[in-house]
Amino acid sequence: MPLISSSTKGVFVIAVTPFTPDGDIDWPSLDRVIDFYMEAGADGLTILGMMGEAPKLTPTEALEITRATLKRMAGRPVIVGVSAPGLAAIRDLTAAVMDEGASGVLVAPPGSLTTNETIRAYYGNVIDTIGTDVPVCLQDFPLATGVNISVPTMNQIFNDHPSIVMLKHEDWPGLEKITAIRKAEAAGQVRRSIFVANAGLFLAEEMRRGADGSMTGFAYPEMLAQVVKLSEAGDYDRAQDLFDAYLPLVRYEAQPGLGLAVRKYVLAKRGAIASPAMRKPGASLSPEAMAEVDFLMGRLEKRLAELG
C-alpha cells in the first residue's frame, strides 16, 4: 500500500459507512460503494472520518472496516481517520491500521485547544505518540472542531513535523488560507499537499488557488475527479462549467446536520449502497426533502446531456 506524501494529488473520497435499517454494518454495500468510488475516478479513499460516522463505531468495528476496505482496495491508497479525545486511543488505532497496510492517518484537533501554542503542542504530542514513520494528514475543520489554526501556526507545525505531509483544508471562508500557505512555500516554507473538502462547495476556486486535490464525499464523486483533472490540466473554464452543473446538488448536500442523510440517499438511489440508513442517532430525510433531491438529480442529468 503506497504511503501518502507531500506530493500526493488527486481525489480521496471520504467514504460512507453503509448500515442496514437495523443499524448493522452492511458489508456487501461496503464492497459495492468502494467499487463505485473507484469506478468514478477516485485515486484513493479516506475512511472513518466524521462523515463516515466513525464516532458511532466500536473499536472492533473500526478495525474490521479498515481491513475490509484495504482488502477491497487491493493496494490502492487508504487514509484512516484516527481522531479521538485521548492520545492512547489515537496510538492504538494508528498502530493497528498501519499494521494492516493503511497509507496514513487523519488527525483533527480536539475542541479543548484554545491557543496557537496548545495546537502546536498537541500535534507534537501526537507525533511523539504514533511515531515519525507514520504519514499524517492534519484536518483543519474549525466549523466542526471549534479550533482555529492560523497560517503561521500551521507553517510552524509543518516545519516541526515532516511526517505531517498533508493538510485537509476545511476552513470557511478559506480560500485566502490556501493562497497564504502557497505564498509561504514560495518564500521557502516546506511544501505540503493540500486536499480540500467542505462538501466540494468551493472546489473549482480551491483548485485555482493551488489545492492538490479533493477529500470530500459528494455523492457524485465523478464530478470531483473530473474537476480536479481538468484543473490540473489548466482547463479552468471547462472545470467551472462542469462544477456549475452539479452545484445545486452540492449546495443541497452541504446543509449542516442533514448533509450525510442527503449523501446516503443519493448513493442509495444510484445503487452504490442498499440503504440510506444512518446509525442512530442520525438524521433522515422527509418525503419533501426526498422529492427535492429527486428533482435536482433529474435536472442534473438534463444539464450534463447539454454539456455533452
N, C-alpha and C positions, 0 to 999 in steps of 0.2 A: 504494500500500500504506500503510495507516494506521500511524503510529508509536505505540508503547506510551507511556503516560504515568503519572503518579502517580494518575490516576483510572481506570485500566483495571480492568475487572472481568470476571468470568465464568469460563470453563473454557478453558485452553490445554493440550490433551492433549500429553504427551510421546510423540512418535511413534516407533514402532519402525522399524528399517531392515530391510526384508524381504530375505532371501537365499535363493538356491536351495540344494539339498542340497550342491552343489559349492562353495558359498561365494561365488558371483557375486551382484551386486545383482539382485534380481528387480524389474525396472522395471514390469511390469504390476501386480504386487502393490502396489508403492508407490502407484500411482494408485488402486488399489482400497481400500487402507487409509485413504488421505486422505479419499476419499468416505465411507467407513464412519464415520470420526471426525466429520465434519461432519454427516452424517445423524443421528448420535446426539446432536447438540445442542452440539457444541463451538463456541466463539467464535473460536478460533484454534489454532495448533499451535506447539509448541516442538520443534525438530529438532536433531540432532547432540548430544544430551545423553548422559549416562552410560548410560542405558537404551536409547539409540539406537545403541550400540556405536560411538560416534564414534572412540575410540582405535584401532579396527581398520580405519578407512578411510584411504585415501591422501588427500593434499590435493586431488588432482584429483577423486576420488570425492566428497569432501565438498562441493565446489563444484557438481558435477553434480547431486547430490541436492538441494541448495538450489535450483538453477534449476528442476528438475523439480517440486519441491514448490510453489514460488512460482507456477509456471505453472498447476498444478492448482488451487491455492487461489484463483486469479482475483481478486486484490485483497483477500482476507481476511488478517488479520494472522498473521505468522510470526516467531517469535523463533528465532535461531540460536545454538547453543552454540559458543563460540569459545575455551573454556578450553584452555590449553596451558602447558607449563613455562616457556616464554620469551615475552617481550613482542613480539618480532619476528613470531612465528607468530600471536599474537593480532591484531597490527596488520594483517598481510596478509590474514588470513581475514575480519576485520571489514570492511576496505575493500572486499573482493570481494563479500561478501554484501549489504552496504548498497548497493553499486552495482547489485546485482541487484534490490533492492526489499524487503529484509528490514525488519521493523518494529522491530528492536532486537536486542541480543546478550545472551547469558547468560554470566556470568563467575564461576567458582568460584575461591577462593584456593588456591594451591599448598600442599602439605603442609609446605613448608620454613618457613612463617611460624609463629613460636612466641610472639610477644608482641602485645598490642593495638597497640603502636606500629608494629611491622612490618606488621601487617594494614592499618592506616590508610595507611601509606606505600605499600603495594602498590597499593591502589586509586587512590591519587593518581597513581602511575606509569602505571596502565592508562589513566586518563582523559587524561593528558598524551600518551599514545601513540596512542590512537584518535581523540582529539578530543572536544570538549564537545558536538558536534552529534549524537552517536550515543547513543540511549537505551539504558541498561544495566539489566539485571536482575541483582542480586547474589545468588548462590547460597550459602546458608548451610546446609551439609550436613556437620557435623562428624563424623558417623559414617563418612562416606566419605573426607573430606579430612583429618581429624585436626586441623582448625583450629577452635578455639572462639572465636566473636566475641561479646563481651559486649554488652549493650544500650547502655551508654554509648558504646562504640566504634562500634557500628552507627549510633547517632544522630550521632556526630561525622562519620562517613563521609558520611551523607546531607546533613549541613549543609555539608560541604566541597565536595560534588559534586552540584549539582542535576540533572545528566544521569543519575545513578543514580536512576531513577524507580520501581523495583520491587524487592521482596525476594522471592526464592523461599525460603520458610521450611521447613527440613527438620531443625531441631534436635529432639532427642528425649531426655528429655521437653522439650517446647517450648511448651506452652500458656501458661505464665507469661510467656514471652518476648513472645508476641503481645500479652498484656494490658499488659505493661510498655511496649511500643512505643506502643500506643494511648494509654496514660495520659500518656506524654511528649508525644504530639501534642496532647492536650487541654490540656497546660500550655504549649504554644507551639512545640513541635518541629514542623518541617515534615513534613507527611503524605506517606507513600509507600504505593503499592499493595502489598498483601501477598497473595501466592499461596502455597498450601500443597501439600505433597507427601507424602512418606513412604508411598507406595502407597495413600494415601487412608485410612490406618488411623484417623486422628483427625479426619476431615473434618467430621463433624457438630459436634463440640466446637469445632473451629477456626473454623468459620463463626460460631458463637455468641460466640466471643471477639473477633470483629471482622475476620476474614480477608475479602478481596475476591473470592477465587475459588480454583480448584484448578488445579495444574500437575503432574499425575502421569499415568501411562499405564495405569491399570487397564483390563483387557480388556473391561469393560462401561462405556464412557465415558458412556452414557446415565444411569447412576447418578450420576456426578459432576455432570452437567448438571442433573439433577432436584434433587439435594440442595442445590446452590448456589442454584438458582432458588427453591426452597421456603424456604430460609433467608433469602434476600434479602426475601422477602415476609413474613417473620416467622412462618411456619408450621413452627415447630421440631419439633413433635410428629410431623407427617407426614414431615418430613425425616428424623427419627430412625427412624421405622418403616421407611421405605424403605431407609435405610442399614443397619439391622439385618438386613434380608433378604439383603443382599449380603455381610455381614460374614464369614461362613465362607470365601468365596472371596477376599475382600480379605486376610484373615489368611493363607490358604494361599499367595497370590501374594507376600506380604511376606517370605517366607523369604530370608535373606541367601544369596547365591550361587546360588539356584535361581529367584528370582522372575521373571527375564526369560524363562527357559525355560517357566515356567508361563504367563506372559502370552502368549507367542507360540503356545503350544499351544492356548490358548483362542481366540485370534484366528484361528488356522487352523481350529479346529472351527466357528467362527462364519462362516467363509467370507471373512474380511477379508484374509487372506494365503494364498498357496498352500501354503507350507511353514513349519513352526515352526523351521526351521534357524537356528542362530546361527553366525556366522563364528568359526572356531577362533582361539584357544581359547575354548570356551564349554560350559556345562553342557547336559545333555539329560535328559529325564525317563525314569525306569524304567517298565516296564509297570505296576508297582504304583502309582506316582505318577499316571500317566495315568488309571488306574481311579478313584483318589481324586478327581481333578479332575472326571471324568465324573459321579461320584456327586454331588458338590457342585453341578455345573451342573444336574443333574436336580432336586435339592432346591430350587434357586433358582427354577426355573420353577414348581414347585408353590407356593412361598411367594408369588411375585408374583401368581399366579392368586388366591390367598386375599386378598391386599391389594386386588385389583381395580384 
